[in-house]
Amino acid sequence: MRQAEVVGGLMLALAMTVPASAQTPEIVPAAQIEPAAQGDGIRTVQYRPGGPQKQIGQGQRPRHGRQGKFGHRRHHPPTVAGLALRHRQELGLSTQQVESLRTIGMDARRAAFRRGADRKNATLDLMALRKGDTVDMGKVEAKVREIEKLRGDGQIARIRANEQAKVQLTAEQRDKLKGLMTERWKARRERMQ
């Protein structure tokens, strides 16, 4: 009998709190950013429901994606295959060229994912090696060298994939692609300034 009263009381308490917790918070979408009242250019952005609000200054954009230390974004420059496919009509790529560039790009991405997973596993192994009371410096040194070798292998693989993609293009298409890349970098430099 006593248990039934306790359970009934808990159910009543839960029933009374549900309406309060079911209320949705007011969300300010990032697209509807309002400047501050002082006119100093500071804006408040909320990225997800219930998430923290962040203030950004004038001329800044809300940041998305992964960032490394000190707020710098980590990314690799676009591959030759990716740029060529993005500008396939300007370059006049044939269907055979498109298929071979897609294959090169997909194979390179698969290998990059595998190397990334191997590097993360090696990093976890290194953390485990360092957790003990006494650290075996020989094993730690070997693991650090393995991680750096995987990083170097990734850079070599990106260069190799770019060279394979260049072989698929004619000399005229390569020149057009260089021009498109130059325009892209100029536009990016102007945006940065």
C-alpha positions as semicolon CSV with decimal commas, in nm:
position;residue;x (nm);y (nm);z (nm)
1;M;0,000;0,000;0,000
2;R;0,281;0,239;0,089
3;Q;0,458;0,170;-0,243
4;A;0,140;0,250;-0,437
5;E;0,117;0,588;-0,263
6;V;0,482;0,668;-0,340
7;V;0,443;0,567;-0,706
8;G;0,120;0,768;-0,733
9;G;0,290;1,073;-0,585
10;L;0,583;1,044;-0,825
11;M;0,347;1,012;-1,122
12;L;0,155;1,321;-1,008
13;A;0,480;1,517;-0,970
14;L;0,593;1,410;-1,318
15;A;0,258;1,502;-1,469
16;M;0,283;1,850;-1,321
17;T;0,636;1,913;-1,453
18;V;0,582;1,791;-1,810
19;P;0,410;2,107;-1,939
20;A;0,693;2,328;-1,812
21;S;0,964;2,114;-1,968
22;A;0,773;2,070;-2,294
23;Q;0,797;2,441;-2,374
24;T;1,030;2,516;-2,662
25;P;1,292;2,787;-2,616
26;E;1,288;3,087;-2,843
27;I;1,539;3,030;-3,123
28;V;1,711;3,307;-3,314
29;P;1,820;3,163;-3,651
30;A;2,167;3,258;-3,770
31;A;2,012;3,403;-4,086
32;Q;1,816;3,660;-3,882
33;I;2,103;3,820;-3,696
34;E;2,024;4,160;-3,549
35;P;2,288;4,422;-3,471
36;A;2,323;4,538;-3,113
37;A;2,136;4,847;-2,999
38;Q;2,454;5,051;-2,953
39;G;2,540;5,023;-3,323
40;D;2,887;4,886;-3,250
41;G;2,846;4,602;-3,502
42;I;2,830;4,321;-3,243
43;R;2,570;4,057;-3,332
44;T;2,433;3,765;-3,134
45;V;2,394;3,426;-3,302
46;Q;2,238;3,104;-3,175
47;Y;2,333;2,800;-3,384
48;R;2,104;2,534;-3,242
49;P;1,792;2,522;-3,026
50;G;1,884;2,560;-2,662
51;G;2,247;2,612;-2,753
52;P;2,465;2,895;-2,633
53;Q;2,445;3,234;-2,793
54;K;2,767;3,369;-2,936
55;Q;2,862;3,724;-3,020
56;I;3,045;3,803;-3,341
57;G;3,189;4,134;-3,455
58;Q;3,118;4,340;-3,764
59;G;3,244;4,182;-4,085
60;Q;3,273;3,838;-3,925
61;R;3,073;3,538;-4,036
62;P;2,934;3,271;-3,809
63;R;3,182;2,982;-3,803
64;H;3,075;2,631;-3,884
65;G;3,271;2,309;-3,917
66;R;3,571;2,179;-3,731
67;Q;3,838;2,410;-3,608
68;G;4,184;2,343;-3,486
69;K;4,379;2,522;-3,215
70;F;4,340;2,897;-3,183
71;G;4,020;2,900;-3,395
72;H;4,195;2,824;-3,724
73;R;4,004;2,600;-3,961
74;R;4,179;2,284;-4,072
75;H;4,135;2,198;-4,436
76;H;4,327;2,073;-4,729
77;P;4,329;2,258;-5,058
78;P;4,084;2,121;-5,314
79;T;4,210;1,836;-5,528
80;V;4,269;1,870;-5,901
81;A;4,004;1,604;-5,964
82;G;3,750;1,789;-5,749
83;L;3,816;2,125;-5,915
84;A;3,807;1,976;-6,263
85;L;3,476;1,805;-6,189
86;R;3,333;2,124;-6,040
87;H;3,426;2,312;-6,360
88;R;3,361;2,029;-6,605
89;Q;3,157;2,244;-6,845
90;E;3,410;2,528;-6,858
91;L;3,685;2,273;-6,923
92;G;3,479;2,073;-7,173
93;L;3,543;1,735;-7,009
94;S;3,435;1,420;-7,193
95;T;3,228;1,153;-7,018
96;Q;3,535;0,926;-7,002
97;Q;3,738;1,203;-6,833
98;V;3,456;1,267;-6,584
99;E;3,436;0,897;-6,492
100;S;3,812;0,858;-6,452
101;L;3,835;1,177;-6,240
102;R;3,549;1,055;-6,020
103;T;3,724;0,720;-5,974
104;I;4,053;0,889;-5,883
105;G;3,877;1,120;-5,636
106;M;3,676;0,843;-5,470
107;D;3,976;0,612;-5,439
108;A;4,180;0,895;-5,287
109;R;3,904;0,976;-5,037
110;R;3,864;0,609;-4,936
111;A;4,237;0,580;-4,874
112;A;4,235;0,910;-4,681
113;F;3,954;0,786;-4,455
114;R;4,148;0,465;-4,387
115;R;4,469;0,657;-4,309
116;G;4,274;0,896;-4,085
117;A;4,125;0,607;-3,890
118;D;4,468;0,443;-3,859
119;R;4,615;0,772;-3,736
120;K;4,338;0,813;-3,477
121;N;4,391;0,457;-3,354
122;A;4,765;0,516;-3,329
123;T;4,697;0,837;-3,134
124;L;4,478;0,643;-2,891
125;D;4,753;0,383;-2,855
126;L;5,000;0,662;-2,779
127;M;4,768;0,799;-2,511
128;A;4,743;0,452;-2,355
129;L;5,123;0,418;-2,357
130;R;5,159;0,750;-2,174
131;K;4,898;0,670;-1,905
132;G;5,111;0,427;-1,706
133;D;5,321;0,512;-1,403
134;T;5,639;0,440;-1,597
135;V;5,650;0,527;-1,964
136;D;5,844;0,307;-2,206
137;M;6,009;0,576;-2,418
138;G;6,106;0,326;-2,689
139;K;5,742;0,235;-2,752
140;V;5,631;0,600;-2,729
141;E;5,894;0,709;-2,977
142;A;5,798;0,431;-3,221
143;K;5,428;0,527;-3,195
144;V;5,500;0,898;-3,255
145;R;5,706;0,806;-3,561
146;E;5,421;0,584;-3,686
147;I;5,172;0,872;-3,651
148;E;5,400;1,110;-3,839
149;K;5,460;0,850;-4,110
150;L;5,083;0,818;-4,160
151;R;5,058;1,197;-4,187
152;G;5,338;1,207;-4,444
153;D;5,185;0,916;-4,637
154;G;4,863;1,117;-4,659
155;Q;5,042;1,416;-4,806
156;I;5,220;1,198;-5,062
157;A;4,891;1,028;-5,154
158;R;4,722;1,369;-5,211
159;I;5,006;1,476;-5,440
160;R;4,995;1,143;-5,624
161;A;4,616;1,172;-5,675
162;N;4,657;1,526;-5,809
163;E;4,919;1,408;-6,058
164;Q;4,696;1,120;-6,171
165;A;4,411;1,367;-6,224
166;K;4,634;1,602;-6,426
167;V;4,724;1,315;-6,662
168;Q;4,353;1,277;-6,746
169;L;4,334;1,637;-6,875
170;T;4,462;1,775;-7,201
171;A;4,721;2,054;-7,202
172;E;4,452;2,310;-7,289
173;Q;4,228;2,188;-7,006
174;R;4,518;2,206;-6,759
175;D;4,585;2,567;-6,861
176;K;4,216;2,657;-6,818
177;L;4,213;2,487;-6,478
178;K;4,522;2,685;-6,369
179;G;4,341;3,005;-6,468
180;L;4,032;2,903;-6,270
181;M;4,246;2,820;-5,967
182;T;4,423;3,157;-5,992
183;E;4,087;3,338;-6,003
184;R;3,968;3,138;-5,704
185;W;4,276;3,229;-5,496
186;K;4,249;3,598;-5,590
187;A;3,885;3,605;-5,483
188;R;3,972;3,430;-5,158
189;R;4,255;3,674;-5,087
190;E;4,020;3,968;-5,146
191;R;3,763;3,819;-4,907
192;M;4,032;3,772;-4,642
193;Q;4,131;4,140;-4,664
